[in-house]
Amino acid sequence: MINLWDYQEARKIRLVDVDDEVFIGYVIDITDAEEYMYDETDDIENFEDGITLKIGEKHIEFMQSEIKLIEVLEWEKWEN
């Protein structure tokens, strides 16, 4: 699994998901697994980190298990 914390200072990344779809966007947030420990909507305990990207006007979140590859396109943390 990819360590998302390696990308906390990235500004813009190229992310390839497990379905080989490519997303290019700005890193908005990395969320620790402890914040996802239990999701009442599906009764599943989730123990993985997530990364949120700004792509156009949308914010899209990816969980570690959904990510195949991350390539940093720009460093320096995105300022909201």
N, CA and C atoms as a LAMMPS dump frame, in Angstrom:
ITEM: TIMESTEP
0
ITEM: NUMBER OF ATOMS
240
ITEM: BOX BOUNDS ff ff ff
-5.0000000000000000e+02 5.0000000000000000e+02
-5.0000000000000000e+02 5.0000000000000000e+02
-5.0000000000000000e+02 5.0000000000000000e+02
ITEM: ATOMS id mol type element x y z
1 1 1 N 0.843 -1.182 0
2 1 2 C 0 0 0
3 1 3 C 0.89 1.247 0
4 2 1 N 0.466 2.251 -0.708
5 2 2 C 1.199 3.507 -0.794
6 2 3 C 1.064 4.287 0.514
7 3 1 N 2.188 4.825 0.998
8 3 2 C 2.16 5.664 2.19
9 3 3 C 1.791 7.083 1.771
10 4 1 N 0.558 7.475 2.006
11 4 2 C 0.065 8.784 1.575
12 4 3 C 0.773 9.932 2.266
13 5 1 N 1.307 9.692 3.457
14 5 2 C 1.995 10.757 4.198
15 5 3 C 3.265 11.202 3.49
16 6 1 N 3.785 10.389 2.567
17 6 2 C 4.93 10.797 1.755
18 6 3 C 4.567 11.954 0.821
19 7 1 N 3.282 12.2 0.645
20 7 2 C 2.805 13.204 -0.305
21 7 3 C 2.162 14.411 0.378
22 8 1 N 2.344 14.544 1.682
23 8 2 C 1.697 15.637 2.402
24 8 3 C 2.244 17.007 2.011
25 9 1 N 3.434 17.073 1.456
26 9 2 C 3.989 18.356 1.021
27 9 3 C 3.865 18.548 -0.488
28 10 1 N 3.226 17.61 -1.171
29 10 2 C 3.019 17.744 -2.616
30 10 3 C 1.908 18.755 -2.871
31 11 1 N 2.032 19.47 -3.953
32 11 2 C 0.98 20.423 -4.338
33 11 3 C 0.073 19.799 -5.391
34 12 1 N 0.676 19.276 -6.448
35 12 2 C -0.095 18.707 -7.554
36 12 3 C 0.432 17.307 -7.841
37 13 1 N -0.493 16.342 -8.004
38 13 2 C -0.077 14.965 -8.27
39 13 3 C -0.871 14.367 -9.425
40 14 1 N -0.309 13.293 -9.947
41 14 2 C -0.996 12.419 -10.912
42 14 3 C -1.234 11.121 -10.16
43 15 1 N -2.492 10.728 -10.047
44 15 2 C -2.87 9.535 -9.306
45 15 3 C -3.509 8.543 -10.276
46 16 1 N -3.049 7.307 -10.215
47 16 2 C -3.655 6.224 -11.003
48 16 3 C -4.336 5.296 -10.018
49 17 1 N -5.637 5.07 -10.232
50 17 2 C -6.363 4.19 -9.31
51 17 3 C -6.256 2.736 -9.751
52 18 1 N -6.822 1.84 -8.981
53 18 2 C -6.716 0.404 -9.26
54 18 3 C -7.439 -0.004 -10.538
55 19 1 N -8.304 0.869 -11.057
56 19 2 C -8.982 0.61 -12.328
57 19 3 C -8.24 1.248 -13.5
58 20 1 N -7.016 1.721 -13.248
59 20 2 C -6.157 2.387 -14.232
60 20 3 C -6.709 3.708 -14.743
61 21 1 N -7.607 4.336 -13.984
62 21 2 C -8.06 5.684 -14.325
63 21 3 C -7.043 6.675 -13.782
64 22 1 N -6.771 7.724 -14.555
65 22 2 C -5.781 8.721 -14.183
66 22 3 C -6.485 9.997 -13.726
67 23 1 N -6.015 10.535 -12.603
68 23 2 C -6.555 11.779 -12.044
69 23 3 C -5.385 12.713 -11.786
70 24 1 N -5.516 13.958 -12.202
71 24 2 C -4.505 14.973 -11.925
72 24 3 C -5.176 16.076 -11.135
73 25 1 N -4.609 16.369 -9.971
74 25 2 C -5.235 17.38 -9.129
75 25 3 C -4.316 17.863 -8.04
76 26 1 N -4.837 18.786 -7.245
77 26 2 C -4.097 19.406 -6.153
78 26 3 C -4.425 18.712 -4.842
79 27 1 N -3.399 18.427 -4.042
80 27 2 C -3.584 17.766 -2.753
81 27 3 C -4.195 18.764 -1.776
82 28 1 N -5.375 18.45 -1.293
83 28 2 C -6.075 19.287 -0.326
84 28 3 C -5.841 18.79 1.091
85 29 1 N -5.902 17.461 1.268
86 29 2 C -5.813 16.921 2.618
87 29 3 C -5.434 15.454 2.576
88 30 1 N -4.731 15.025 3.608
89 30 2 C -4.507 13.607 3.862
90 30 3 C -5.135 13.322 5.21
91 31 1 N -5.992 12.315 5.245
92 31 2 C -6.744 11.999 6.454
93 31 3 C -6.225 10.7 7.051
94 32 1 N -5.941 10.741 8.327
95 32 2 C -5.413 9.58 9.025
96 32 3 C -6.462 8.482 9.154
97 33 1 N -6.006 7.256 9.127
98 33 2 C -6.895 6.091 9.216
99 33 3 C -7.783 6.127 10.454
100 34 1 N -7.279 6.66 11.552
101 34 2 C -8.072 6.684 12.781
102 34 3 C -9.361 7.479 12.621
103 35 1 N -9.377 8.426 11.71
104 35 2 C -10.588 9.21 11.49
105 35 3 C -11.639 8.437 10.698
106 36 1 N -11.246 7.317 10.104
107 36 2 C -12.165 6.474 9.322
108 36 3 C -12.463 5.158 10.014
109 37 1 N -12.073 4.989 11.249
110 37 2 C -12.098 3.673 11.88
111 37 3 C -13.435 2.949 11.775
112 38 1 N -14.537 3.65 11.802
113 38 2 C -15.828 2.971 11.701
114 38 3 C -16.797 3.841 10.92
115 39 1 N -17.382 3.276 9.904
116 39 2 C -18.329 3.991 9.058
117 39 3 C -19.715 3.397 9.305
118 40 1 N -20.569 4.162 9.951
119 40 2 C -21.901 3.665 10.299
120 40 3 C -22.763 3.354 9.078
121 41 1 N -22.435 3.928 7.927
122 41 2 C -23.277 3.706 6.746
123 41 3 C -23.13 2.299 6.187
124 42 1 N -21.97 1.668 6.39
125 42 2 C -21.799 0.327 5.833
126 42 3 C -21.314 -0.706 6.856
127 43 1 N -21.26 -0.31 8.128
128 43 2 C -20.847 -1.206 9.206
129 43 3 C -19.474 -1.842 8.974
130 44 1 N -18.59 -1.126 8.312
131 44 2 C -17.254 -1.644 8.034
132 44 3 C -16.233 -0.797 8.782
133 45 1 N -15.272 -1.473 9.393
134 45 2 C -14.16 -0.766 10.005
135 45 3 C -13.098 -0.547 8.938
136 46 1 N -12.728 0.708 8.743
137 46 2 C -11.733 1.05 7.733
138 46 3 C -10.465 1.513 8.427
139 47 1 N -9.362 0.863 8.14
140 47 2 C -8.101 1.219 8.76
141 47 3 C -7.086 1.579 7.685
142 48 1 N -7.372 2.623 6.948
143 48 2 C -6.433 3.093 5.942
144 48 3 C -6.574 4.601 5.793
145 49 1 N -5.492 5.229 5.366
146 49 2 C -5.491 6.668 5.178
147 49 3 C -6.193 7.028 3.876
148 50 1 N -6.56 8.299 3.758
149 50 2 C -7.197 8.798 2.541
150 50 3 C -6.527 10.084 2.088
151 51 1 N -6.627 10.379 0.798
152 51 2 C -6.094 11.617 0.246
153 51 3 C -7.204 12.295 -0.557
154 52 1 N -7.354 13.604 -0.359
155 52 2 C -8.371 14.371 -1.063
156 52 3 C -7.687 15.278 -2.071
157 53 1 N -8.16 15.21 -3.312
158 53 2 C -7.63 16.038 -4.385
159 53 3 C -8.674 17.023 -4.854
160 54 1 N -8.218 18.202 -5.246
161 54 2 C -9.088 19.174 -5.917
162 54 3 C -8.838 19.012 -7.406
163 55 1 N -9.886 18.589 -8.1
164 55 2 C -9.818 18.4 -9.542
165 55 3 C -10.907 19.272 -10.141
166 56 1 N -10.493 20.353 -10.794
167 56 2 C -11.468 21.336 -11.261
168 56 3 C -12.139 21.963 -10.061
169 57 1 N -13.453 21.918 -10.023
170 57 2 C -14.205 22.477 -8.893
171 57 3 C -14.625 21.406 -7.888
172 58 1 N -14.222 20.157 -8.12
173 58 2 C -14.626 19.055 -7.246
174 58 3 C -13.501 18.64 -6.313
175 59 1 N -13.881 18.13 -5.142
176 59 2 C -12.949 17.489 -4.221
177 59 3 C -13.248 15.999 -4.273
178 60 1 N -12.238 15.201 -4.58
179 60 2 C -12.405 13.754 -4.696
180 60 3 C -11.45 13.081 -3.727
181 61 1 N -11.98 12.147 -2.935
182 61 2 C -11.178 11.451 -1.941
183 61 3 C -10.878 10.028 -2.406
184 62 1 N -9.642 9.608 -2.198
185 62 2 C -9.197 8.267 -2.546
186 62 3 C -8.638 7.613 -1.295
187 63 1 N -9.024 6.373 -1.074
188 63 2 C -8.477 5.598 0.029
189 63 3 C -7.217 4.884 -0.47
190 64 1 N -6.322 4.535 0.453
191 64 2 C -5.063 3.881 0.083
192 64 3 C -5.283 2.671 -0.817
193 65 1 N -6.24 1.844 -0.497
194 65 2 C -6.464 0.606 -1.256
195 65 3 C -6.976 0.86 -2.673
196 66 1 N -7.384 2.09 -2.961
197 66 2 C -7.887 2.435 -4.294
198 66 3 C -6.788 2.983 -5.206
199 67 1 N -5.583 3.149 -4.679
200 67 2 C -4.513 3.824 -5.408
201 67 3 C -3.443 2.835 -5.855
202 68 1 N -3.114 2.907 -7.132
203 68 2 C -2.067 2.072 -7.703
204 68 3 C -0.731 2.823 -7.762
205 69 1 N -0.779 4.123 -8.096
206 69 2 C 0.442 4.894 -8.319
207 69 3 C 0.189 6.366 -8.06
208 70 1 N 1.189 7.039 -7.49
209 70 2 C 1.148 8.491 -7.344
210 70 3 C 2.459 9.054 -7.872
211 71 1 N 2.349 10.075 -8.709
212 71 2 C 3.517 10.79 -9.228
213 71 3 C 3.355 12.26 -8.861
214 72 1 N 4.359 12.831 -8.224
215 72 2 C 4.306 14.245 -7.854
216 72 3 C 4.65 15.09 -9.081
217 73 1 N 3.763 16.021 -9.4
218 73 2 C 3.981 16.938 -10.511
219 73 3 C 4.527 18.284 -10.024
220 74 1 N 4.112 18.7 -8.827
221 74 2 C 4.603 19.938 -8.212
222 74 3 C 4.714 19.721 -6.711
223 75 1 N 5.838 20.171 -6.135
224 75 2 C 5.984 20.152 -4.687
225 75 3 C 5.547 21.489 -4.129
226 76 1 N 5.48 21.624 -2.863
227 76 2 C 5.034 22.772 -2.089
228 76 3 C 3.561 22.625 -1.817
229 77 1 N 3.245 22.523 -0.596
230 77 2 C 1.871 22.299 -0.136
231 77 3 C 0.909 23.328 -0.704
232 78 1 N -0.249 22.877 -1.138
233 78 2 C -1.317 23.729 -1.657
234 78 3 C -1.851 24.6 -0.539
235 79 1 N -1.938 25.865 -0.765
236 79 2 C -2.514 26.79 0.213
237 79 3 C -3.971 27.028 -0.136
238 80 1 N -4.883 26.713 0.764
239 80 2 C -6.327 26.824 0.496
240 80 3 C -6.74 28.253 0.251
